[in-house]
Amino acid sequence: MPRIKIVTDSTADIPAELANELDISIIPSQVQFGDQAFRVGTELSNEQYYQLISDGRLRPRFLPPSTVDIDNVFRKLTVQHDYIFSIHMATQLTPIYRTVQQLPSRIPATAAKIRVVDSKSFSAGLGTIVTRAARAIQDGASPSEVERLIADTVGQTHFVFFVDTIDALEQAGCLEYANSAISTLQRIKPLLLLDDGEIVLYERTRTRTKAIEGLATFVEDFPKVQAVTVLYSTAAEDVEKFLERLDPIFPRADVTTIQMNPSNAAILGPGAMGVSVYEGIA
């Protein structure tokens, strides 16, 4: 039986316990405070991150994984596995995908087959794609079955979110390819959608209440929903409002709630909130 491995980066927002359970390797991205950068998960925990930003004086900056960290992970895994699926944040939002694609020029030749996948998503959307692939491997799926499952899941996974301001998104470089109209939306709480890996305006909402309502309506508009994940950075109280609104549509007990890890919290900024919807595969 071929040895198959799933790799991603910390923008996937997968809790460490779940990553260990599913044998997922996570390349750490970095968060910079001032002139010091910390690897997410190994040098900077959720608790440490939110404590550092609690008084509003420190401004975090997202940095993608270093080339050294990427190469170190793959040097080990290519010796131990026959197939590696490396699934990453949408290529239009970050250079991670492209950096991993360039691996053959940086590491020794290997017999392991490496497939680099653009998830066209991030945060819990990316996490859904990664964890479904990892579970399929544990269930005995072949490399071709895993590849097909990943492609199908990418097409059935959707992510919508809002931010307090677009400053963090701009600083992280995530709006480089976005519609220029987004940069004019500072004074409202727009709902933003990842559409084929690009951030686009989904709905103009002017208050947090309307934005939370929009998240629930987004879920409601799907004829079939298999899984819902709600994410927040600093406003945990808004999750309860969302769950109350969603409960008649999708049972709150079945909704996964995650506080964004430092990677995505730095990308989206304080007050951000998002929802990932997985429709399911027929």
Secondary structure as the mmCIF struct_conf table of DSSP 4:
data_model
#
loop_
_struct_conf.conf_type_id
_struct_conf.id
_struct_conf.beg_label_comp_id
_struct_conf.beg_label_asym_id
_struct_conf.beg_label_seq_id
_struct_conf.end_label_comp_id
_struct_conf.end_label_asym_id
_struct_conf.end_label_seq_id
STRN STRN1 ILE A 4 ASP A 9
HELX_RH_3T_P HELX_RH_3T_P1 SER A 10 ALA A 12
HELX_RH_AL_P HELX_RH_AL_P1 ALA A 16 GLU A 21
TURN_TY1_P TURN_TY1_P1 LEU A 22 ASP A 23
STRN STRN2 ILE A 24 ILE A 27
STRN STRN3 GLN A 30 PHE A 33
TURN_TY1_P TURN_TY1_P2 GLY A 34 ASP A 35
STRN STRN4 GLN A 36 ARG A 39
STRN STRN5 VAL A 40 VAL A 40
TURN_TY1_P TURN_TY1_P3 GLY A 41 GLU A 43
STRN STRN6 LEU A 44 LEU A 44
HELX_RH_AL_P HELX_RH_AL_P2 ASN A 46 ILE A 53
TURN_TY1_P TURN_TY1_P4 SER A 54 ASP A 55
BEND BEND1 GLY A 56 GLY A 56
STRN STRN7 PRO A 60 LEU A 63
HELX_LH_PP_P HELX_LH_PP_P1 PRO A 64 SER A 66
HELX_RH_AL_P HELX_RH_AL_P3 THR A 67 GLN A 80
BEND BEND2 ASP A 82 ASP A 82
STRN STRN8 TYR A 83 HIS A 88
BEND BEND3 MET A 89 MET A 89
TURN_TY1_P TURN_TY1_P5 THR A 91 LEU A 93
BEND BEND4 PRO A 95 PRO A 95
HELX_RH_AL_P HELX_RH_AL_P4 ILE A 96 GLN A 101
TURN_TY1_P TURN_TY1_P6 GLN A 102 GLN A 102
HELX_RH_3T_P HELX_RH_3T_P2 LEU A 103 SER A 105
TURN_TY1_P TURN_TY1_P7 ARG A 106 ARG A 106
BEND BEND5 ILE A 107 ILE A 107
BEND BEND6 ALA A 111 ALA A 112
STRN STRN9 LYS A 113 ASP A 118
BEND BEND7 LYS A 120 LYS A 120
TURN_TY1_P TURN_TY1_P8 SER A 123 SER A 123
HELX_RH_AL_P HELX_RH_AL_P5 ALA A 124 GLN A 138
TURN_TY1_P TURN_TY1_P9 ASP A 139 GLY A 140
HELX_RH_AL_P HELX_RH_AL_P6 PRO A 143 GLN A 156
STRN STRN10 THR A 157 PHE A 162
BEND BEND8 ASP A 164 ASP A 164
BEND BEND9 ILE A 166 ILE A 166
HELX_RH_AL_P HELX_RH_AL_P7 ASP A 167 GLN A 171
TURN_TY1_P TURN_TY1_P10 ALA A 172 TYR A 177
BEND BEND10 ALA A 178 ALA A 178
HELX_RH_3T_P HELX_RH_3T_P3 SER A 180 THR A 184
TURN_TY1_P TURN_TY1_P11 GLN A 186 ARG A 187
BEND BEND11 ILE A 188 ILE A 188
STRN STRN11 LEU A 191 ASP A 195
TURN_TY1_P TURN_TY1_P12 ASP A 196 GLY A 197
STRN STRN12 GLU A 198 GLU A 203
BEND BEND12 THR A 207 THR A 207
HELX_RH_AL_P HELX_RH_AL_P8 ARG A 208 GLU A 220
TURN_TY1_P TURN_TY1_P13 ASP A 221 ASP A 221
BEND BEND13 PRO A 223 PRO A 223
BEND BEND14 GLN A 226 GLN A 226
STRN STRN13 ALA A 227 TYR A 232
BEND BEND15 SER A 233 THR A 234
TURN_TY1_P TURN_TY1_P14 ALA A 236 ALA A 236
HELX_RH_AL_P HELX_RH_AL_P9 GLU A 237 LEU A 246
TURN_TY1_P TURN_TY1_P15 ASP A 247 ILE A 249
BEND BEND16 PHE A 250 PHE A 250
HELX_RH_3T_P HELX_RH_3T_P4 ARG A 252 ASP A 254
STRN STRN14 VAL A 255 GLN A 259
HELX_LH_PP_P HELX_LH_PP_P2 MET A 260 ASN A 261
HELX_RH_AL_P HELX_RH_AL_P10 PRO A 262 LEU A 268
TURN_TY1_P TURN_TY1_P16 PRO A 270 GLY A 271
STRN STRN15 MET A 273 TYR A 278
#
